[in-house]
C-alpha cells in the first residue's frame, strides 16, 4: 500500500491483518538500515496473536520516495498515525506504536503531537537513545557509514528533536521500554535515563542479545502482549470514531480518492 505525506512524498507500507478477531493494531517503526522486508521478522508473529500491523518505510527506505532526514521523516510517522485512525481496517480499534532503535527515538518525539488521539493506547520503545548529540558522538567513535539518516556527526544540530525531551510530555501515554544490556549500537545506559524522564505509567524490561533482536525470544514477546492487554483501551466504537474524526479534522487530514492519505496544513 502507499501513503502520501504532507509534502507529497510517496511512502511504501505493508498492512498485515490479524489472523483472528483483532484485539487492536500496531504501527511498527523499524530501525536504521534496510527496510520493512527485513525488519518484518520482528513483528510477523503479531497477526497470529490477534493484532493488525502497519509497517512503514520512512522516506528514502525501501520503495519510499524522498531522502531520510529530520525533520521531514516526522511527516511520515504523522500520516501513518492518521491512517491508523482513519482506515476501515483499524479506525474503531485501539492502536499502539512500536518503535525500534531510530524508530523508537523518532516515536518518542513525534508521539507528543498525538497524545489527544483517543485510539492511541500506548507506546513500545525498543533500544531508543536519549539525545542525538550523544548518539552522534557514540557512533562517530565507531562507523557512521551504516546509518542511513544522513551522517550522525551532523545530528548535534537536531537537539530540538531529542527523544528524552519528548518523554517529559508523554505522561498520559503508557510506555513499555525494552533495552538489551548487550547492545553495542545504542548503549544500555540510555534505558534508565529515558525511563526516569517519563512521569506516566511505564514498564521496564532488560533484555539480552544483539541490538533490536528483542522479539526473537518468546519471553519478550509475552512481555509485549501482556503490556498491550493490560492497558485500558476499551471504548465505545461510535464515540471513538467521532473523536478520531474531530482529531483528524483538526489536523486537516484529507483522504484521496485513489486511497492515498495526505495531511494538508
C-alpha positions in Angstrom: 0.0 0.0 0.0 1.0 3.6 -0.4 0.7 6.6 1.9 1.2 10.3 0.9 3.0 12.5 3.4 2.0 16.2 3.8 4.9 17.3 1.5 3.8 14.9 -1.3 6.4 12.2 -0.6 5.0 8.8 -1.5 5.7 6.2 1.2 5.6 2.4 0.9 3.9 0.4 3.7 2.6 -3.1 4.3 -0.5 -4.0 6.2 -0.7 -7.4 7.9 -4.2 -8.3 9.1 -4.8 -10.2 12.3 -5.4 -13.9 11.9 -8.3 -13.8 14.4 -10.8 -11.3 15.8 -8.5 -8.3 16.3 -7.6 -7.1 19.7 -6.0 -3.9 18.4 -3.5 -2.7 15.9 0.3 -1.9 15.9 2.1 0.7 13.9 5.7 -0.5 13.5 8.6 1.9 13.1 11.7 0.0 12.2 15.3 0.6 13.0 18.0 2.1 10.8 19.2 0.5 7.5 17.4 -1.9 5.2 13.6 -1.8 5.1 10.3 -3.4 6.1 11.1 -6.5 4.1 13.9 -7.4 6.5 12.5 -5.8 9.7 9.3 -7.8 9.3 10.8 -10.7 11.2 10.5 -8.6 14.4 6.7 -8.4 14.2 5.4 -11.0 11.8 4.1 -13.0 14.8 1.7 -10.3 16.0 -1.1 -11.1 13.5 -1.3 -14.6 14.9 -1.6 -13.1 18.4 -4.6 -11.0 17.2 -3.1 -7.7 16.2 -3.2 -5.9 12.8 0.2 -4.4 11.9 1.1 -1.5 9.7 4.8 -1.4 8.7 6.1 1.9 7.4 9.2 2.5 5.3 10.4 6.1 6.0 11.2 8.3 3.1 14.4 7.0 1.4 13.9 3.5 2.7 12.7 0.5 0.6 10.3 1.7 -2.1 9.5 5.0 -0.4 10.5 8.2 -2.2 12.5 11.0 -0.8 15.6 11.5 1.4 15.7 10.3 5.0 16.3 13.4 7.1 15.0 15.3 10.0 12.5 16.8 10.5 10.9 15.6 7.3 10.7 12.0 8.5 8.2 13.0 11.2 5.7 13.7 8.4 5.9 10.0 7.5 5.0 9.0 11.0 2.2 11.5 11.2 0.5 10.2 8.1 0.9 6.6 9.3 -0.7 7.5 12.6 -3.6 9.2 10.7 -4.1 6.1 8.6 -4.4 4.0 11.8 -7.1 6.4 13.0 -9.0 6.7 9.7 -8.7 3.4 7.8 -11.6 1.0 7.6 -9.4 -1.8 9.0 -8.3 0.0 12.2 -10.4 3.1 12.9 -12.6 1.5 15.5 -9.8 -0.1 17.4 -7.1 1.0 19.9 -3.6 1.0 18.5 0.0 1.0 19.8 3.1 2.4 18.2 6.1 0.0 18.4 9.5 1.6 17.5 12.9 0.0 17.4 16.2 1.9 17.6 15.9 5.1 15.5 12.2 4.2 15.1 11.7 4.3 18.8 13.7 7.5 19.1 11.6 9.2 16.4 8.5 7.9 18.0 9.2 9.4 21.5 9.4 12.9 19.9 6.6 12.6 17.4 4.1 11.0 19.7 3.7 14.3 21.6 1.5 15.5 18.7 -0.8 12.5 19.1 -1.4 12.4 22.9 -5.0 13.5 22.3 -5.8 10.8 19.8 -8.4 8.7 21.6 -7.2 5.5 19.9 -3.5 5.7 20.8 -3.3 3.3 23.7 0.4 3.0 24.4 4.0 3.1 23.1 6.6 0.4 22.9 10.2 1.7 22.9 12.9 -0.8 22.0 16.5 0.4 22.2 15.9 4.1 21.9 18.5 6.7 22.6 18.2 9.9 24.7 19.8 12.7 22.6 21.0 13.0 19.0 24.2 14.7 20.1 25.2 11.9 22.5 24.5 9.1 20.0 26.3 11.1 17.3 29.4 11.0 19.4 29.0 7.4 20.2 28.5 6.4 16.5 31.4 8.7 15.4 33.7 6.5 17.6 32.5 3.5 15.6 31.3 3.7 12.0 28.7 6.2 10.8 28.7 4.6 7.3 26.0 2.2 8.4 23.5 4.9 9.3 21.0 6.0 6.6 19.6 9.1 8.4 22.2 11.4 7.0 25.6 11.4 8.7 25.1 11.1 12.5 28.0 13.5 13.0 25.6 16.2 11.9 23.0 15.1 14.5 24.3 17.6 17.0 22.1 20.1 15.3 19.0 18.1 16.0 18.7 18.7 19.7 15.2 20.1 19.3 14.1 16.6 18.5 15.7 14.8 21.3 13.6 11.8 22.4 14.2 12.4 26.1 12.6 15.8 26.0 9.6 14.4 24.2 9.2 11.9 27.1 8.6 14.7 29.5 5.4 15.5 27.6 4.1 11.9 27.4 2.8 11.4 30.9 -0.7 10.5 29.7 0.6 7.6 27.5 1.7 4.2 28.9 5.1 3.1 27.7 6.9 -0.2 27.6 10.7 0.2 27.5 13.0 -2.6 26.2 16.8 -2.5 26.0 19.4 -5.1 25.8 22.3 -5.0 28.3 24.5 -6.4 25.4 23.5 -3.6 23.0 26.7 -2.3 21.2 24.8 0.1 18.9 22.7 2.1 21.4 24.4 2.0 24.9 22.3 0.3 27.6 22.8 3.4 29.8 20.1 5.1 27.7 17.4 3.0 29.2 17.4 4.4 32.7 17.7 7.9 31.5 14.6 7.5 29.4 12.6 5.7 32.0 13.4 8.2 34.7 12.2 11.0 32.4 8.7 9.5 31.9 6.3 10.6 34.6 3.4 8.4 33.5 2.8 4.7 33.7 5.6 2.6 32.3 7.3 -0.8 32.4 11.0 -1.5 32.0 12.3 -4.8 30.6 16.0 -5.5 30.4 16.8 -8.0 27.7 20.0 -9.7 26.4 21.4 -10.3 22.9 22.2 -8.1 19.9 20.6 -4.8 19.0 16.9 -5.0 18.1 16.8 -8.8 18.4 14.3 -8.3 21.2 11.3 -10.2 19.7 13.3 -13.2 18.6 12.7 -14.6 22.1 9.3 -15.8 23.4 9.7 -14.1 26.8 10.0 -10.7 25.3 7.0 -11.4 23.0 5.0 -12.3 26.1 6.0 -9.1 27.8 4.8 -7.1 24.9 1.5 -8.9 24.6 0.9 -8.7 28.4 1.6 -4.9 28.3 -0.9 -4.3 25.5 -3.6 -6.5 27.1 -3.2 -4.7 30.4 -4.0 -1.2 29.0 -7.5 0.1 29.5 -8.1 0.6 25.8 -11.8 -0.5 25.6 -14.0 2.3 24.3 -17.3 2.9 22.6 -16.7 2.5 18.9 -19.1 5.2 17.8 -17.7 7.8 20.2 -14.2 6.8 19.3 -14.9 7.2 15.6 -16.4 10.7 16.2 -13.4 11.7 18.4 -11.0 10.4 15.7 -12.8 12.4 13.0 -12.5 15.5 15.1 -8.9 14.8 15.7 -8.2 14.3 12.0 -10.2 17.4 11.0 -8.1 19.5 13.5 -5.0 18.3 11.6 -6.6 18.9 8.2 -6.4 15.2 7.1 -7.7 14.6 3.6 -8.3 11.2 2.1 -7.6 11.0 -1.6 -9.9 9.0 -4.0 -7.0 6.9 -5.0 -6.7 5.6 -1.5 -3.6 7.7 -0.6 -3.8 9.6 2.6 -2.2 13.0 3.0 -2.0 15.7 5.7 -2.6 19.2 4.4 -1.6 22.2 6.5 
